[in-house]
Amino acid sequence: MRISLLATSTKSAPAGDVPYLTPDGYLDGSYEGSVKIRKPLGRLLAWYVPTNITVFLLWGATTGILLATQVSAIDPANKQASLAVVTSFGAFAAMIAQPLAGVISDRTRSRFGRRAPIMVFAALIGGLALVSLGAANTIVTMALCWVAVQISYNFVQGPLSAVMPDRVPKAVRGLFSSGMGLATMGGMIAGQIYGTRFAGNVSAGYIVLGVLVFVLTVLFVLFNPDRPSTDVRREPFSIVAFLKTFWVSPTKHPDFFFAFAGRFLLGLGFTIMSVYQLYILQDYIGLGDGALEVVPLIALVQLASLLVTVTVSGPISDRIGRRKIFVLIASVVLGASLIIPVISPTLTAVIVMAVIGGLGYGCFQAVDTALISEVLPSKEGYGKDLGVINIAATLPQALAPALAGAVYLGFGESYAAVYIVAAVIAVASAFFVIPIKGVR
């Protein structure tokens, strides 16, 4: 009852006063006219960013530091291979979980809307999975718990990503995309700093993360109520149709396919470099045990540079009505930055790479989400389509550890080779953005 009262109290002016609201006062993402950020939309943005930050804070802290630290303590002699096993299993689980979460949330019928019940329940289960992960003392147990964590929080992240096409008018999706980019990279980078602070007590780090995500998810749902879905027609479910969603037809939906491929390749290039970041600093740069102290410095430098582009790129793309050029530039800049540590394997070079790479990746994150929201095939299944497109973000997590390991070993234990391959893949992503026709 308290949830119902709060949800009612947070609804604002009727649609006649705010044209992008439905007749019953809920935000309508299908509105295509000019938009002024007023209370309901402004409030959504104010909660959308911090809620996403906590999710990506979790990913940054776990995949960047806490998992690597836990693996090193359990299996120090084979830490690279063991970390690859744990992260790969988790990422493949996430790859399946995102579309499944989208399908389930699209079909959920409740007075709290389609997304809210799924997000809150998944955040609760995810917290419990993190507690179990902290208690794991074998690589096998870690892998199983990490799979549970990935599935749970992708059931939070998937429906949360559907909020933009559900409720945000196209005219300001660049602004929201900038907020999403800030949340993504800001959360990931802050997560690395967070992880170093809990490297001595990994279990406590996991627990605090679980609490943070759960609290912000509940607050987001309470202060930004979704339109009740009890009267929305539910399409019959078909397992065959669901399985087909994992295949993106280049002929039927070419723009969707190219956007998927571009995001996948850029994400793969970035993840190849970052998945072994702690080990690279320890072994390739030669910092040894001092690497943990350096991670926060690199993260802060990268965050500062990222803020420059992530805060301006989205609004500028809204103003000029163009998305592709920003993504193209981002791919080239990120790829170029990854070559710097190859030329000079020093801490200074890594910091310069963080600055330049932050500028490129910030630009990408600020605009790519808006671009993708405009090439989704189905207006009735945003959750499902975004779950599929988010495979492009989760699949690199599965492939990167194995690919990085293969390159590292195949070139005679060379981290320089890993950087070069990552750079080539990042730049290659630009060639898949160019053919997109539905977005300028």
C-alpha atoms as one frame of an Amber mdcrd trajectory, in Angstrom:
protein
   0.000   0.000   0.000   2.844   2.395   0.815   4.341   1.774  -2.605   1.009
   2.536  -4.264   0.599   5.802  -2.351   4.104   6.962  -3.174   3.722   6.037
  -6.814   0.550   8.083  -7.014   2.081  11.058  -5.259   5.019  11.294  -7.636
   2.882  11.639 -10.770   2.915  15.172 -12.067   0.933  17.403 -14.403  -1.640
  15.941 -16.792  -0.692  15.323 -20.400  -2.385  18.524 -21.530   0.236  20.571
 -19.666   3.155  18.290 -20.555   2.714  16.888 -24.101   5.033  13.908 -23.672
   2.831  12.421 -20.935   0.105   9.869 -21.572  -3.506  10.910 -20.759  -3.161
   9.260 -17.333   0.041  11.174 -16.562   2.867   8.723 -17.340   5.927   9.417
 -19.497   5.561   8.396 -23.140   8.714   7.552 -25.088   6.891   7.581 -28.436
   6.441  11.380 -28.386   8.448  12.913 -31.247   7.944  16.665 -30.784  10.235
  19.199 -29.132  10.780  18.645 -25.434  11.535  20.774 -22.416  12.893  18.952
 -19.393  10.156  19.337 -16.800   9.561  17.662 -13.483   8.591  14.076 -14.415
  11.303  13.757 -17.074  13.863  15.637 -15.007  13.129  13.424 -12.021  13.532
  10.329 -14.173  16.963  11.525 -15.324  17.960  12.401 -11.753  17.292   8.803
 -10.640  18.237   7.045 -13.891  21.888   8.110 -13.691  22.704   7.135 -10.067
  20.812   3.847 -10.356  22.877   2.902 -13.391  26.029   4.104 -11.625  25.510
   1.571  -8.825  25.053  -1.265 -11.351  28.247  -0.370 -13.192  30.045   0.325
  -9.919  29.363  -3.329  -9.179  30.718  -4.471 -12.556  33.815  -2.255 -12.262
  34.634  -3.356  -8.739  34.076  -7.058  -9.326  35.482  -7.714 -12.791  38.256
  -5.147 -12.431  39.574  -5.827  -8.924  37.628  -7.989  -6.484  37.336 -11.121
  -8.645  41.004 -10.881  -9.661  42.048 -10.462  -6.020  39.905 -13.387  -4.897
  41.225 -15.608  -7.698  44.826 -14.678  -6.840  44.250 -15.734  -3.239  42.666
 -19.064  -4.213  44.909 -20.044  -7.169  47.962 -17.743  -7.403  49.920 -20.046
  -9.715  47.234 -20.027 -12.429  45.537 -16.688 -11.807  45.199 -15.666 -15.495
  43.598 -18.939 -16.568  41.394 -19.199 -13.485  40.129 -15.622 -13.848  39.347
 -16.346 -17.496  37.293 -19.380 -16.475  35.288 -17.494 -13.860  34.594 -14.413
 -15.997  33.837 -16.398 -19.147  31.194 -18.568 -17.510  29.607 -15.502 -15.970
  29.600 -13.545 -19.221  27.980 -16.364 -21.189  25.274 -16.523 -18.504  24.791
 -12.762 -18.861  24.521 -13.113 -22.630  21.489 -15.364 -22.178  20.073 -13.468
 -19.207  19.770 -10.064 -20.920  17.341 -11.126 -23.706  15.482 -13.408 -21.288
  15.073 -10.533 -18.840  13.800  -8.379 -21.687  11.229 -10.946 -22.792  10.001
 -11.515 -19.241   9.758  -7.798 -18.460   7.970  -7.124 -21.771   5.395  -9.737
 -20.759   5.084  -8.789 -17.066   1.647  -7.495 -16.091   1.283  -5.641 -12.802
  -0.018  -2.372 -11.372   3.630  -1.318 -10.973   4.353  -1.703 -14.675   6.396
  -4.165 -16.702   9.929  -3.474 -15.476   9.725  -2.617 -11.754   8.843  -6.044
 -10.251  11.608  -7.772 -12.222  14.241  -5.188 -11.262  13.505  -5.198  -7.528
  13.323  -8.992  -7.205  16.506  -9.467  -9.237  18.396  -6.908  -7.130  17.432
  -8.825  -3.995  18.548 -12.194  -5.406  21.744 -10.600  -6.703  22.640  -9.386
  -3.223  22.293 -12.904  -1.868  24.440 -14.236  -4.728  27.171 -11.712  -3.861
  27.187 -12.912  -0.258  27.691 -16.474  -1.515  30.465 -15.337  -3.856  32.324
 -13.768  -0.954  32.219 -17.095   0.904  33.521 -19.141  -2.065  36.910 -20.797
  -1.527  37.392 -22.731  -4.774  37.466 -21.646  -8.420  34.504 -23.896  -9.238
  32.407 -22.398  -6.444  33.425 -18.912  -7.520  32.362 -19.627 -11.092  28.934
 -20.906 -10.002  28.323 -17.943  -7.708  29.507 -15.502 -10.364  27.030 -17.008
 -12.833  24.247 -16.332 -10.302  25.488 -12.751  -9.840  25.593 -12.135 -13.585
  22.108 -13.513 -14.180  20.601 -11.542 -11.300  22.077  -8.155 -12.125  21.442
  -8.526 -15.839  17.794  -8.933 -14.846  18.185  -5.509 -13.227  20.200  -3.941
 -16.018  18.133  -5.262 -18.938  14.748  -3.827 -17.866  16.479  -0.636 -16.675
  17.925  -0.095 -20.144  14.402  -0.337 -21.601  13.401   2.782 -19.666  14.812
   5.047 -22.395  12.672   3.863 -25.339   9.737   3.261 -22.971   9.601   6.720
 -21.441  12.099   9.157 -22.991  11.103  11.188 -26.102  13.573  10.998 -28.989
  14.405  14.701 -28.798  16.259  14.276 -25.494  17.591  10.749 -25.773  21.049
  12.165 -26.457  20.948  13.833 -23.044  19.825  10.605 -21.402  22.444   8.707
 -23.403  25.096  11.069 -22.016  23.768  10.323 -18.553  23.956   6.623 -19.334
  27.503   7.019 -20.638  28.478   8.882 -17.486  26.895   6.162 -15.383  28.576
   3.380 -17.344  32.127   4.638 -17.341  31.860   6.655 -14.135  30.526   3.584
 -12.360  33.127   1.263 -13.891  36.012   3.575 -13.007  34.699   4.354  -9.530
  34.276   0.609  -9.122  37.993   0.090  -9.673  38.761   2.592  -6.922  36.144
   0.968  -4.704  37.625  -2.467  -5.398  41.116  -1.437  -4.287  39.693  -0.220
  -0.988  38.084  -3.593  -0.337  40.905  -5.743  -1.735  41.781  -6.759   1.812
  38.191  -7.733   2.632  36.555  -8.959  -0.558  33.475 -10.374   1.185  32.612
  -7.018   2.761  33.077  -5.344  -0.613  30.541  -7.694  -2.189  27.986  -7.120
   0.583  28.150  -3.324   0.370  27.709  -3.496  -3.419  24.638  -5.684  -3.065
  23.046  -3.283  -0.591  23.797  -0.228  -2.765  22.235  -1.683  -5.914  19.158
  -2.926  -4.066  18.510   0.404  -2.323  18.945   2.507  -5.491  16.784   0.127
  -7.533  13.949   0.335  -5.017  14.222   4.138  -4.841  14.211   4.404  -8.645
  11.018   2.364  -8.849   9.314   4.308  -6.066  10.094   7.786  -7.362   9.575
   6.974 -11.057   6.465   4.805 -11.254   5.823   3.090 -14.542   2.438   2.926
 -16.209   0.419  -0.093 -14.966   0.581  -2.936 -17.460  -2.426  -4.916 -16.252
  -4.496  -3.942 -19.299  -1.721  -4.378 -21.886  -2.313  -7.235 -24.307   0.207
 -10.046 -23.894   1.400 -11.787 -27.027   1.532 -15.613 -26.879   4.984 -16.804
 -25.881   6.911 -18.970 -28.326  10.198 -20.600 -27.382  11.098 -20.760 -31.082
  10.475 -17.026 -31.463  12.549 -16.335 -28.350  15.481 -18.381 -29.622  15.289
 -16.540 -32.925  15.888 -13.250 -31.112  19.509 -14.293 -30.633  19.929 -14.013
 -34.399  19.937 -10.509 -35.859  19.062 -10.706 -39.546  21.290  -8.359 -41.587
  18.695  -8.348 -44.378  15.535  -7.650 -42.344  17.073  -5.232 -39.845  20.415
  -4.076 -41.272  20.733  -0.984 -39.072  20.136  -3.074 -35.960  22.735  -5.585
 -37.131  25.375  -2.949 -37.870  24.746  -1.193 -34.527  25.096  -4.546 -32.770
  28.364  -5.358 -34.558  29.817  -1.904 -33.909  29.067  -2.016 -30.199  30.349
  -5.589 -29.951  33.697  -4.869 -31.590  34.382  -1.673 -29.676  33.407  -3.391
 -26.434  35.636  -6.338 -27.264  38.599  -4.078 -27.954  38.109  -2.199 -24.699
  37.516  -5.343 -22.624  40.550  -7.196 -23.990  42.708  -4.417 -22.613  40.894
  -3.989 -19.301  40.204  -7.591 -18.258  43.818  -8.145 -17.162  44.441  -4.574
 -16.046  45.688  -5.523 -12.581  47.979  -8.208 -13.953  49.273  -5.865 -16.678
  50.236  -3.263 -14.097  51.866  -5.914 -11.930  53.790  -7.791 -14.622  54.007
  -5.742 -17.855  54.543  -2.322 -16.300  56.509  -3.910 -13.466  54.715  -2.439
 -10.452  54.341  -5.734  -8.621  52.451  -5.409  -5.343  52.282  -1.641  -5.828
  49.797  -2.027  -8.682  46.790  -1.858  -6.355  47.869   1.596  -5.183  48.118
   2.856  -8.764  44.705   1.669  -9.959  42.798   4.544  -8.242  45.141   7.118
  -9.832  44.590   5.721 -13.324  40.856   5.460 -12.699  40.575   9.076 -11.559
  42.560  10.333 -14.546  40.372   8.352 -16.922  37.206   9.543 -15.196  38.268
  13.182 -15.504  38.906  12.862 -19.238  35.736  10.858 -19.762  33.637  13.570
 -18.132  34.808  16.038 -20.768  33.254  14.139 -23.665  30.428  12.250 -21.970
  28.775  15.433 -20.722  28.848  17.329 -24.016  28.658  14.714 -26.781  25.057
  13.605 -26.180  23.501  17.099 -26.026  25.542  18.216 -29.056  24.340  15.183
 -31.017  20.755  16.132 -30.076  21.309  19.689 -31.293  22.872  18.836 -34.655
  20.759  15.710 -35.188  23.730  13.417 -35.782  24.949  10.310 -33.949  27.252
   8.331 -36.262  30.123  10.810 -36.475  30.551  10.759 -32.701  30.746   6.964
 -32.611  33.212   6.900 -35.528  35.542   9.385 -33.863  35.295   7.517 -30.562
  36.373   4.231 -32.179  39.481   5.744 -33.765  40.503   7.667 -30.648  40.108
   4.631 -28.400  42.039   2.415 -30.801  44.889   4.925 -31.046  45.143   5.197
 -27.259  45.726   1.446 -26.906  48.944   1.659 -28.917  50.618   4.038 -26.460
  51.691   1.379 -23.871  53.100  -0.699 -26.737  55.418   2.140 -27.718  56.332
   2.862 -24.107  55.526   0.199 -21.458  55.661   2.657 -18.564  53.249   3.984
 -15.985  53.319   7.385 -17.694  52.232   5.792 -20.962  49.377   3.967 -19.226
  48.179   7.250 -17.725  48.307   8.966 -21.139  46.378   6.014 -22.589  43.780
   6.449 -19.838  43.367  10.139 -20.688  42.998   9.667 -24.459  41.019   6.451
 -24.167  38.689   8.125 -21.676  37.945  10.891 -24.177  37.126   8.344 -26.879
  35.113   5.943 -24.779  33.221   8.789 -23.118  32.128  10.052 -26.526  31.054
   6.546 -27.518  29.054   5.895 -24.363  27.365   9.289 -24.578  25.931   8.752
 -28.063  25.827   5.038 -28.876  22.870   4.322 -26.566  20.820   7.027 -28.285
  21.817   5.667 -31.709  20.730   2.156 -30.771  17.418   3.334 -29.329  16.564
   4.643 -32.811  17.226   1.378 -34.710  15.249  -1.067 -32.548  13.114  -3.363
 -34.754  10.027  -3.699 -32.536   8.013  -0.983 -30.808   6.200  -3.625 -28.740
   9.315  -5.420 -27.496  11.871  -2.821 -26.447  12.983  -4.939 -23.483  13.636
  -7.955 -25.693  15.435  -5.948 -28.401  17.607  -4.107 -25.897  18.363  -7.420
 -24.221  19.619  -8.687 -27.576  21.625  -5.547 -28.333  23.141  -5.740 -24.850
  24.618  -9.092 -25.829  27.054  -6.884 -27.724  28.176  -5.556 -24.347  28.163
  -8.858 -22.447  29.571 -11.185 -25.125  32.941  -9.359 -25.127  33.213 -10.171
 -21.418  32.965 -13.840 -22.324  35.309 -13.759 -25.304  37.876 -11.213 -24.121
  39.545 -13.310 -21.377  39.963 -16.291 -23.709  41.068 -14.137 -26.666  43.453
 -12.080 -24.533  44.882 -15.264 -23.065  45.324 -16.823 -26.504  47.054 -13.701
 -27.857  49.210 -13.382 -24.739  50.408 -16.994 -24.949  50.474 -17.180 -28.757
  52.879 -14.249 -28.997  55.251 -15.519 -26.345  53.561 -14.119 -23.220  53.349
 -10.642 -24.740  51.011  -8.042 -23.263  52.094  -5.705 -26.085  50.421  -8.068
 -28.563  47.245  -7.934 -26.474  47.197  -4.122 -26.748  47.738  -4.216 -30.527
  44.930  -6.715 -31.137  42.609  -4.681 -28.911  43.424  -1.510 -30.871  42.748
  -3.138 -34.250  39.387  -4.490 -33.082  38.327  -1.116 -31.635  39.087   0.719
 -34.879  37.363  -2.004 -36.917  34.109  -1.226 -35.101  33.900   2.072 -37.013
  33.390   0.223 -40.306  30.113  -1.210 -39.024  28.697   2.154 -37.992  29.207
   3.758 -41.420  26.523   1.631 -43.247  23.729   2.530 -40.792  21.101   4.414
 -42.811  18.270   5.067 -40.353  20.372   7.384 -38.185  22.482  10.313 -39.388
